[in-house]
Amino acid sequence: MERLCDLQGRRLIIACEPCHRRGLYDLDYLGHRFGPHACVYEVYIRLTQTCRYQHPVGVRRPNQYGRACRAQIELDQPSSAKLLPSRS
């Protein structure tokens, strides 16, 4: 499993298309809140625990068509296109 200190980027993005929820989290803040060696999966579970479709691991849903949380993790990478080219 990856840890927060292993991630390269400035922000962690957690987005869920069916719910239209999106959260931007600063990696420095998450490292301070959960510790720099926190597992990314554990941080994901803690940040998405308010989702109404989140179920504990191993719990069966009422049927096979039951909705589940579909939040995805992305990293906000600084774009090199925004940087001005060097004139030297």
Secondary structure, 3 states (H helix, E strand, C coil): CCEHHHCCCCEEEEEECCCCEEEEEEHHHHHHHHCCCCEHHHHHHHHCCCCCCCCCCCCCCCCCCCCCCCCEEEEECCCHHHCCCCCC
